[in-house]
Structure formats: C-alpha cells, structure tokens
Amino acid sequence: MRFFSSSFRAFCSFAFFAAALAAPQTTSPPSAAFPEVPPFHLPSGVAVEHDVIYARYGTRELHVDFYHPAEGQGLFPGVVFMHGGGWSGGTPMQFRREAAYLASRGFAAATIEYRLSTEAKYPAAIYDGKAAVRWMRENAKKYSIDSEKIAAVGGSAGGHLAAMLGTTNGIQRFEGGGGHANYSSSVQAVVAFNGVYDLVTSLEKPGKSSPELLLSRFLGGRLEEVPEQYVDASPVAHVCKDSAPFLLLHGTGDTVVRYQQALEMREALEGVGVRAELYTAKDANHGFFNSPPYYQPTLERMAQFLRSVFGK
C-alpha cells in the first residue's frame, strides 16, 4: 500500500527558490552570479558527449550531456541527473561536476534537459526522466552500461523529480512517451539533495515569487483547485515496498524546503521496509552541497551509497 501523510509541511520561504533558481533552461555553464566552487574540471579518463538526443515529442527534442569512462572494462552503473530550478528554470549543467566525478569512478552519468512548467505541466517532467532511463537502457551495449543498475539523482525540484522516479517504478501511467518503449524506466537507487517530497503544504507569503505560483504553474492550478494533483505529484504518496533505496541529503538550516521533509520521507520509506539513509548537514541552507565545506563530503557520500547499493 502506498503511503501518504497530510502532516508534511514544506516550503517555508521560496523567494530564493523562485528568484535565484528559476532561470531559463540552457546548456550553458552556470553564470557568474552562481559560480561553481570549486570550478569544473573534466577529470582525466572521463569522456563527455554533449547534446545527445534522448527523447522526441513530435518535433521537440530533449538532450543529455553524457559523462562516462573513456576507457576500462564495463559494465558501468548508470546515473540520470535532474537539475533544480523550481520546475520552471535551471540548467542540466548544474550537475556536471557531480556527473564527471562519478564518471571518474566508474559510473556512466547523464545530466538531462527536461520540459519545464513553462512548456508542459506535470507529469511531463516525470515522463522525461523516465524516457532518459529508458534511453540509457537502450544504449547500454553502446556505452557498456549495466542496465540492471541505474540511479536517479537530483537537487531541490530535481530532487523531487528523482524521488518520483524512485517511487513510481512499474506504474504505467507515469511512463509517457519520448521513445524507447520496449525498455524499463525503473531505477534501482535515488539520491536526492534537499528534495521536496510532499507538495500538500501550507504556502506562505503569496506573491510573484511565492511557492504557490511555482506549484500552480507546475501542477496546473492552486491547491484548492486541483488538490488531487498535489497529492499525486508528491513522492511520499507513492512510497511502497517496490520503491528504490534512497539517500536523502538535507541541511537543518534549510529555509526553502524544511529538513522535516527529509525526516518524514525517510520514515515513510523505512515504514514499508525500503532502505533509506539521511545525510544531515547541521545548520546548512538550501543548496549546501554545491560548495565547501559540504561539496566534497556529499560527493563522496553519494558515490559511497551508490556503490553500496549496486555492489560496485
């Protein structure tokens, strides 16, 4: 039985979430306003292929940047990264450092473009994430990917999307189109950085930069207008024994998505017997994993978790 609790509360303040992250989706490097610290360097032994088409919806094409070991014996576990940005902005390159790091340690990692709420409403972004997983499986032989070991990783809104992938394994109505229909979209692990797991929430400070606007754009209406959408789009509503193992990383000082979200998501997963681990960053705010002192420790924790799940 899938789990849902209406007691979850999140999104204490979304001014940063809306204004700082909801930039247009591009494949350009992060801007000077949000510099990469430490800066991106492609590790030796890692190859990258940019703008690879992974899904098509009519004339609309979606792309990945694909990081993988340049040499070595496969099979390599796969990882699909989904960026943040309030479901309405952001760039796949937000996770290029993490993807390159994992590739240097024997993973095949794709940072994906997905359809934003300004283009297509929920569940379009879920469809895209699942299409990316299916693309990875279809290309497993080409890239020496272990098709039985694929993870979804994301941050903030991307953490929400990765969590949706991990809690909807085998649910046909979330498959969507995009191609590769003969392949499974199931993921075997999830890593979610300061993710959002319950969208049924009290919304504060309504206005142009409020969470209410972001959520209504993503879900096609306000909570009182489409309450079923807010429940259906909440990963916690789909937690069951078939959910993937989770690593949740969250700061106790997060004023954008409350730490309580991670605590209660862990409780829900453990309640149905699913492995759930929580990395707690004391007093850290939203996006803490992007820079020191948490950047390197969270990279290593992510890799450690994936290796432990995949037996690598």
N, C-alpha and C positions, 0 to 999 in steps of 0.2 A: 504493500500500500504506500502510495506516495505521501510525503509529509508536507504539511503547511501549518504555520503558526501565525496568527494575525497579530501577535505581540511584538513582532520585529519592528524596530524603528531605525530609520537611517536618514542620511542627507541633512545633517544639522546645519550646514551652511554651504550653498552651492555657488556662491559668487565666483570663487576661484575655479570651480569645476566648469562653469559655463564660459567665463570670460577668458581664462587662461588656456583652456584645452580645446574649445570649440572653434578651432581654426579650420580652413578648408583642407580636405584630404589631398595630399600630394605625395610624390615620391622624392621630394627634395629633402636634404638633410635638415635636422632641427635648426630653428632660427637662432640668431644671436640673443634673442630675448630669453630663450630657454636653452643655454649651451649644454653640451654634453661634457660632464665632468665625472670621470676622465674622458678625454676626447676619443673618438672612434679610430681604431687602427685595425685593419684586416690582419688577423693573425697569420703567420706563416703556416703553410699546409692547408689553408682554407680557400676554397673557390667560391665565387658568388656569381649568380646569373640574375640579371635584373630584368624586371618587366616580363616575366614569363606568364603567358595567359593560362589561367586555371579554370575559368568558368565563362560561359556565354549565356546571356539572356537576350535573345534577338540579336541586335547589333551591338549591344552593350557587352564589353569585355572587361573582366576583372583580372588583376595581375598579382603575382608574388615576386618578391626578391628571395632567391633561394640560396642558402648558405650550406655548404657540405664539404666534407673532407676531400681534398684534391687527390689524395692517394690513400692506400690502405685497403684492407680487406673488410668488406661488409659482412654481415648486414648491419646497417646503422638504424637505430631507432629514429622515428620521425617526430618533429615538433611543429605545430602550427601556432604562430603568434598573432594575437589580435590586439590592436592598439587601443588606447583610450581616446577621449575627446567628447564625452557627453553624448555619444551615439550620433553626433552631428558634425564632428570635425576630427582632426588628428591626422597622423601620417604613419604608414607602415614602417617608416624608418625609425620610429620611436624605440623599437626593439631591435635595431640592427646590432647593437653591441652585445646584447644577450644572445641573439641568434648566432653571431660569429663566435662567441665564447663557446657555446655548445658544440658548434661545428668543429672547433679545435679540440674537442674532447670526444669526438666520435659520434656526434648526432647529425642528422640532416634536418635543417630548420628553415621554415618558410615564414616570412613576415608578409601578411596578406593585406591587400586592399579589400574593403567590403563596402557594400552600399550603405550610405549614411541616411539618417532620418529625413534629410532634406531631399533625398531622391526616392526612397522607398521605406515604408513603415515596417514595423515589426510584423512578422518574424523574418523579414528579408535578410537581415544580418546573420541570423541563425542559419538560414539556408546557405548563405555564402560560406560560413565557417565549415559547415558540413560538406559543401562542394569541394573546399580546399582539402579536407581529409580524404575524400574520395579520389581527388586528383593525385594526391600523394600515393595512394594505394595503386592507382592505375599506372603510375610511373615508378613503382617500387623496383622493378627489374632494371630500368634505365639508370637509376641513381643508387642502386644497392641498398634500398630501404627495407627494413624489417616491417612488413605490413601488419604484423601482429602486435607491434609496439609503437603506437602513435599517441602523442600527448597534445593537449590544448593548453596554451599559456596566454594570459592577458593581464592587463592592468586597468584598474578603475572600470570604465564602461567595457573595456576589453576583458577585464576580469569577470564581469557579469556574463559576457558572451561565451567566454571559455567555460564558465561554470554551467551555462545552459547546454553546451555541447556534452559536458561530462555527466549531466543528469537526465539527458533525453536519448541515451543510447537505445536504438531499436524502436523508437516511436516514429512511425512512418509519416505522420502529418508534419513533422519538422524537417523532412528531407528537402523539400523544394525542388527546383530544377538545377540548372547550371551545368549539367553533364555528368558523365561517369556513373550512370545509374546502376550499373552492374556491380558496383563496389560498395563496401560498407563505409558508413560515416562514423562508426563507433570509435571512441577514444578510450585508451587504457589508463590515462592519468590526466590530472588537471593541476596546474599551478596558477593560482590567482593572487595577484598583488592588489591590495586594498580594493577588493571587489565588492560589488553590490549584489546581494542575494535575495532581498525581499523588497519589492517595489510597492508594496502596500504600506504606505508610510504617512506620517503627518508631515506636511510640506510647510516650510517656514519662509517668511519674507517673500511673498509673491511679487512678481515684477519681471522685468525684461530678462534678468539674469537668474531667475529662480529655478529650482529643480522642477517646479510644476510645468514650466514652459518646455524644458528639455524632455521631460517624460511625456507630456502631451504630444509633442512632435514625434517622438519615437513610437508611442503606442496608439496614436490617432485620436486622442481625446483625454480629458481630465479624469481623475479617479472616479468622480461621481457620475461621469458619462459612460465610461467603459470599465467598470470595476473588474470584470472578468479578464480583461487584457492585462491588468496589473498583477493579478494572481497568476495567470498563465505564463507571463514573462518573468516570473520570479523563480530562479533556480531552486530555491528551497521547496517550492510547490511540487517539484518533480523528483525529489530525493527518494531513492528506493534502493533495494538490495543490489540492483544492476548498475548503480552509479559507479563511476570511476573513482579510484583513490584520489584524494585531494591533498595538496599542500596550500594552505592559506597563509599569506604574509600580510601583516597589518600593523599599523602604528597605533599605540594607545592614545596619542595626541591628535589623531585624525579628526579634523573639524568638517570634513566634506562627507565622508562615509564613516559612521561611527564604528569603533572597534567591536562593539556589541554584535554587529553583523557577522563578523568572523567567528565569534564565540558561539553564536546560535547556529550558524551553518555547520560548524564542527559538531555541535550537539546533535543536530538533525542527522548528519551522516553516520556518526557513531551509533545513533539510536537504531539504525537499520543494519548495523554490522559492517559498514563501509569504513575503510581506513581513512582517517583524517588527521593531519598534522597542522599545527599552528606555530608559525614563527612570529613572535611578538617583538616589536621594536618599541622600547619604552620611550614615551613622550614624543615619538616621531609623528609627523604630519603626513598628509596625503602626498603620494609620490616620493616617499622617503627613499625608496630603493634606487632612485635614479642618480644618486650622488653619494659621496662619502659622508659619514662613516659606514653607511649601510650598503653601498653599491657592491663591493666585493663580497662581503659576507652573504648577501642574498643571492648573488650569482652562484656561489659555491653551494649554498643550501639547496637551490633549485636543482643543480646538477646532481647533488648527492641523493636527493629524493627520487629523481628520475632513474638514476642508476639502481637504486634500491628496488623500485617498482618493476623495472624491466630486467633486473638481474644482470646488468651490464658491468 
